[in-house]
Amino acid sequence: MNQKTYIEMRRTSQYINKLREYSVLIDGAEMGNIKDGGRLRIDLPPGEHVIQVKIAWCTSPTLRFTLAEGEVLKFRCGSPLRGWKLLLALFSVLGRPENHLFIEQEEEKKALW
């Protein structure tokens, strides 16, 4: 049986960077772009990979993950700048561009019974 092995990326909908797309980098190569509130599916071979999102010169920290044959992993990305933290946007872009965005693996929700 030939099962598909891929990841699904979901981007949060936010005011900051609303009109701009994030580039999704896997193992250093651009694999696609994701719009505000959008989703992206990327087929990958099984094994260990590194994922990161990028906008202009700003990035997220890298996240290492292992993908098994036939497995589907889900990730979420966006900007940590919300609410009053939007006032820190200029500092974030100029002072800490490697933390301007975030990426995290979503946990599988299991039934309680």
C-alpha positions as CSV (number, residue, x, y, z in Angstrom):
1,M,0.0,0.0,0.0
2,N,1.4,3.4,-1.0
3,Q,0.5,5.9,1.6
4,K,1.0,9.6,1.2
5,T,3.6,11.2,3.5
6,Y,3.2,15.0,3.9
7,I,2.8,17.9,6.2
8,E,0.0,20.5,6.5
9,M,0.8,24.1,7.4
10,R,-1.8,26.5,8.7
11,R,-1.2,30.2,9.1
12,T,-3.0,32.2,11.7
13,S,-5.0,35.2,10.5
14,Q,-3.5,38.3,12.0
15,Y,-3.4,42.1,11.4
16,I,0.3,42.2,11.1
17,N,1.7,41.0,7.7
18,K,-2.0,40.5,6.6
19,L,-1.2,41.3,2.9
20,R,2.1,39.4,2.7
21,E,2.8,35.8,2.1
22,Y,5.2,33.7,4.2
23,S,7.7,31.5,2.4
24,V,7.9,27.9,3.8
25,L,11.4,26.5,3.9
26,I,12.1,22.8,4.3
27,D,15.7,21.7,4.6
28,G,16.7,25.2,3.4
29,A,14.6,25.0,0.2
30,E,11.5,27.1,-0.5
31,M,8.6,24.7,-0.8
32,G,5.7,27.2,-1.2
33,N,4.0,30.3,0.1
34,I,1.2,30.7,2.5
35,K,-1.3,33.6,2.7
36,D,-2.9,35.1,5.8
37,G,-5.3,32.5,7.3
38,G,-4.2,30.0,4.6
39,R,-3.3,26.4,4.4
40,L,-0.5,24.6,2.5
41,R,0.1,20.9,2.0
42,I,3.7,19.7,1.2
43,D,4.5,16.2,0.2
44,L,7.8,15.0,1.7
45,P,9.9,11.9,1.8
46,P,10.1,10.1,5.2
47,G,13.0,11.1,7.4
48,E,14.3,14.0,9.4
49,H,13.6,17.5,8.2
50,V,14.0,21.1,9.3
51,I,11.2,23.6,8.7
52,Q,11.1,27.4,9.0
53,V,8.9,30.3,7.7
54,K,10.3,33.5,6.3
55,I,9.1,37.0,5.3
56,A,11.6,39.3,3.7
57,W,14.7,39.0,6.1
58,C,12.6,38.0,9.1
59,T,12.3,34.3,10.0
60,S,11.0,31.9,12.6
61,P,13.4,29.8,14.6
62,T,14.0,26.4,12.8
63,L,12.0,23.4,14.0
64,R,13.4,19.9,13.5
65,F,10.9,17.0,13.0
66,T,10.9,13.4,11.8
67,L,8.3,12.1,9.3
68,A,7.5,8.4,9.2
69,E,6.2,6.6,6.0
70,G,2.4,7.3,5.6
71,E,2.4,10.0,8.4
72,V,0.8,13.4,8.3
73,L,2.1,16.1,10.6
74,K,0.4,19.4,11.1
75,F,2.1,22.8,11.8
76,R,0.9,26.3,12.6
77,C,2.7,29.5,11.9
78,G,2.2,33.2,12.4
79,S,3.6,36.2,14.3
80,P,3.9,36.4,18.1
81,L,3.1,40.1,17.8
82,R,-0.5,40.6,19.0
83,G,-2.3,43.3,20.9
84,W,0.0,45.8,22.6
85,K,3.0,43.9,21.3
86,L,2.3,45.3,17.9
87,L,3.9,48.5,19.2
88,L,7.2,46.5,19.3
89,A,7.0,45.5,15.6
90,L,9.9,47.8,14.5
91,F,12.1,46.5,17.3
92,S,11.2,42.9,16.3
93,V,12.1,43.5,12.7
94,L,15.3,45.3,13.4
95,G,16.5,43.8,16.6
96,R,15.4,40.2,16.5
97,P,14.5,39.3,12.9
98,E,15.0,35.6,13.6
99,N,12.1,35.6,16.1
100,H,9.7,37.8,14.2
101,L,7.6,34.7,13.2
102,F,6.8,31.4,14.9
103,I,6.2,27.9,13.8
104,E,5.0,25.0,16.0
105,Q,3.8,21.5,15.5
106,E,0.1,21.0,16.4
107,E,-0.7,18.2,18.8
108,E,-3.1,15.5,17.7
109,K,-6.4,15.8,19.6
110,K,-7.3,12.4,21.0
111,A,-10.9,11.4,22.1
112,L,-11.5,11.4,25.8
113,W,-13.3,8.0,25.7
